[in-house]
Amino acid sequence: MIVSPSLLSADFGNLQRDCEMINNSQADWFHVDVMDGVFVPNISFGSPVIKYIKKHAKKPLDVHLMIVDPERYIGMFRDLGADILNVHYEACRHLHRTIQQIREAGMRPAVTLNPHTPVEVLEDIIADVDMVLLMSVNPGFGGQKFIMNTLDKARRLRAMIERKGLNTIIEVDGGIDKTTAPMAAEAGITALVAGSFVFGSDDPQGTISWMKTL
């Protein structure tokens, strides 16, 4: 299982400390949520904070763009050090072109689906992306309850990937905890984003280690 702790739940008064915790843990990536207050009803950190995170991170940055017109910022996020650049299906007018531009910029392209968007819309693009992120909550805020229909979506997506002979990663974001993480793994999900579950834990590194075993 790939584990990508979400820095949206980190202590911003001790961000370097929390970055070091991830560095020293079994986590695979740093999950970085970028929100513009337009595509989602919230605003998160921008380029100066991401630049700071990259300075201290010893693992890849899994950057999730919850913004309108993400294609305008591909070069900027490359320069900030994004390793994976994740754009929303719902935010892209020309998704195939955007995915191509991300790969040409030297990053791994990924696409995110909101809870209401069926996985079947990816039938003709799935071979071009390295990862699909399924939102298991409505995007914009941490600490929400896991939407159980995400498990059925994951199974349908896994079937599509296997039918096409691909190795696409399925990532899930939102409401991951001691109960939902094993359910996600059973449904064919191969990467977990966890925010409050990790940073609200008495033993964040132990929580990450446990998720790695799923």
N, C-alpha and C positions, 0 to 999 in steps of 0.2 A: 504494500500500500504506500502510495506517495502521500506525504503529509505536508501541507502548506499553511502554516499558521498565519492568521489574518492580523496584520498590524493595526487594523482599525480598532482592535480591542486592547492594544498595547497601552502602557502608561507613558503618555507623551512628555511627562516631566522626567522620565527615566528611559528615554527611547534607546539610547546607546546600550544601557543595561539589558533591555529586552531584546535588542538585536544580538547581543553577545549570548544571551540565553539560547536563542535559536541556533546560532553558530555552534554552540557546544552541545546541542541536542541531536537527536536522530532525524530531525525534520529535513526535508529535501529542498524546499523552496521557501521564499518569503512571499506571502500573498499581499499585494499592494492594491487597495481599492481607490480608484480615482473617480470622484463624483462632482458634477458640475452644477447641481441645483436646478437643472433644466430637464435632463433625461430622467433623473431621479430627484425626489424632493429632499435632498440633503447635499451638503458640500463637504468634501473631505480634503485631505492635504494635496498640495500642488507640487510643482517641480522642485522648489528648494528643499522640501522635506524628502522627496524621493532621492534627490542628489545626496542628501545626508545619509539616508538608509543605504544607498549603494556604497558609500564610502566605508561603512562598517560591516556590510553583509559579506559573508564568505560563501554564500550559496546563491543560486539563481533567483532573480526577481520575476515573480509570476504576477504581471501587472494586468489588472482588470479595469478596463475603461467603461465606466457608466456615464458616458457623455454623448452629446449629439455631434455629428460630423467627425467621428474619430479619425477618419482618413487625413484630416488636416494636421494631425499631431503625431503621425508615425515617426517622422524624422526626429522630433523633439524627444520622444520616449526612447528611441534608439540611443540618442546622445546622452540621455539620463542613465542609461545602463540596463534597460529592460531586456530580459532574456526571452521571456514569453510575453506576447502582446495579445490580449484577449478583448475582442470587440463584440458588442451585442448585435445579434441578427436584426433586432428591431430598430437599431440605430443606423444601419447601413443601407443606403440606396442601391449601391453596386457592390455587394458583398464579395463576389469573386475577385474583382479588381482590388479591393481593400486587402484581402488575404494575400494576393500576389505581391502587393506593395510591402506588406509586413515581412514576407519571406525575402524579398529582394533587398530589404533594409538589414538583413542579417539576423532577424529574430524568428522565433518559432510562432507561427500563427495559430490562434485559437478563437473559437466563436462561442458566445454565451446565449442561452435561451432563457427567457423569462418563464415563470410558471405557467402562463396561459398559452405559450407557443409550443405546438407539437413538434416532436423530433423529426417527423416526416419531411419538414421543410428543408432538412439538410441532405436529402437523398442525392442531390446533384452537386454538393459542395464537400461532402464528408471526406472524400479522398484527398482534398487539398489542404486540410487542416491537421495539425498535430494533436489537437485536444478539443473536446467539447465540454463546456462548463454548464451544468444544469443548475439553475437557481432553485433552491428548495425553500426559499422565502421570497417575498417581493423585495426587489433590490432597493437599497437606500439606507437601511438601518440594521444594526446588529441586534442580537438577542431575541430574534423572532422565533416562533414555533415552526418546526419542520413540516412542510406540506407533503403528506403521505403519497399523493399521486406521483411525486417525483420518482418513486421506486418503480412504478409501472413504466414511466418514461425511460428510465435507465435500462430496463429490460428490453424495451423495443429498440432503443439505440444500440445496445450491445448486439442484438440480433442483426441489425443493419450492418454494423461494423464487421461481424463475423461472416455475414453473407457476401460481403465485398472483399474479404480476405485482408482486412486492414489491421493496423496495430494502434488505432486511435485511442488516446487516453480519455476516459470519462471522469470528469471532476464534478464534485457537488459542493455547493456553498450555501450555508444557512441552516441553523438549528441542529448542528451536529453535536451529539452528546453521547453518553455511555449507552443509551438505548438505540439511537438512530444510526450511529456509526457502524455497528455490525450489520444492521439491516441494509445499509447502503452497500457494504461489501458483498453481501449475499446477492444483491440485485445486479452486480457486475460493474459497480463503480470502482475505479482504480486510483483515485486521488481525492483526498479530503481536505477541504478548507475548514479551519476551525479557529474562531476568534475567542469568544468569551469562555468556551470550554477549556481552552488552553490557558489563557491569561487570567482567568478567574479561578484556576485550579490552585490548590495548596502545593502541588508538585507539577509545574508545567512540563518539565522534561520527562517526568514519569508518564504524564498523560499522552505526550507525543510518542513515547516508546510503546505505550499500549496500542495506540492507533496503528503503528507500524506493523503490529503482529496480525492485523485483521486480514 
